[in-house]
Amino acid sequence: MFYDYSLATERLSELHRAADDARVAHRLASARRWARLATWAQDHASRASRHVG
């Protein structure tokens, strides 16, 4: 019985680590997308301000 419980808790720990890794990966991908969008917006605003001034 203890062996089964030990395996189950180890599996649960692995699943939690995998979920944590997936969350970190998702946050990094999201941060990269936002950074690309911010860079695009900054470039677009810079080009627009050159045409105005």
CYANA upper distance limits for C-alpha pairs under 8 A (distance plus 0.5 A):
  1 MET  CA      5 TYR  CA      6.84
  2 PHE  CA      6 SER  CA      6.53
  3 TYR  CA      7 LEU  CA      6.69
  4 ASP  CA      8 ALA  CA      6.60
  5 TYR  CA      9 THR  CA      6.62
  6 SER  CA     10 GLU  CA      6.61
  7 LEU  CA     11 ARG  CA      6.57
  8 ALA  CA     12 LEU  CA      6.63
  9 THR  CA     13 SER  CA      6.64
 10 GLU  CA     14 GLU  CA      6.75
 11 ARG  CA     15 LEU  CA      6.70
 12 LEU  CA     16 HIS  CA      6.67
 13 SER  CA     17 ARG  CA      6.71
 14 GLU  CA     18 ALA  CA      6.62
 15 LEU  CA     19 ALA  CA      6.58
 16 HIS  CA     20 ASP  CA      6.59
 17 ARG  CA     21 ASP  CA      6.60
 18 ALA  CA     22 ALA  CA      6.62
 19 ALA  CA     23 ARG  CA      6.68
 20 ASP  CA     24 VAL  CA      6.75
 21 ASP  CA     25 ALA  CA      6.64
 22 ALA  CA     26 HIS  CA      6.57
 23 ARG  CA     27 ARG  CA      6.64
 24 VAL  CA     28 LEU  CA      6.66
 25 ALA  CA     29 ALA  CA      6.68
 26 HIS  CA     30 SER  CA      6.57
 27 ARG  CA     31 ALA  CA      6.50
 28 LEU  CA     32 ARG  CA      6.67
 29 ALA  CA     33 ARG  CA      6.78
 30 SER  CA     34 TRP  CA      6.73
 31 ALA  CA     35 ALA  CA      6.56
 32 ARG  CA     36 ARG  CA      6.66
 33 ARG  CA     37 LEU  CA      6.65
 34 TRP  CA     38 ALA  CA      6.52
 35 ALA  CA     39 THR  CA      6.62
 36 ARG  CA     40 TRP  CA      6.63
 37 LEU  CA     41 ALA  CA      6.60
 38 ALA  CA     42 GLN  CA      6.55
 39 THR  CA     43 ASP  CA      6.65
 40 TRP  CA     44 HIS  CA      6.52
 41 ALA  CA     45 ALA  CA      6.53
 42 GLN  CA     46 SER  CA      6.55
 43 ASP  CA     47 ARG  CA      6.68
 44 HIS  CA     48 ALA  CA      6.65
 45 ALA  CA     49 SER  CA      6.54
 46 SER  CA     50 ARG  CA      6.88
 47 ARG  CA     51 HIS  CA      7.06
 48 ALA  CA     52 VAL  CA      6.88
 49 SER  CA     53 GLY  CA      6.58
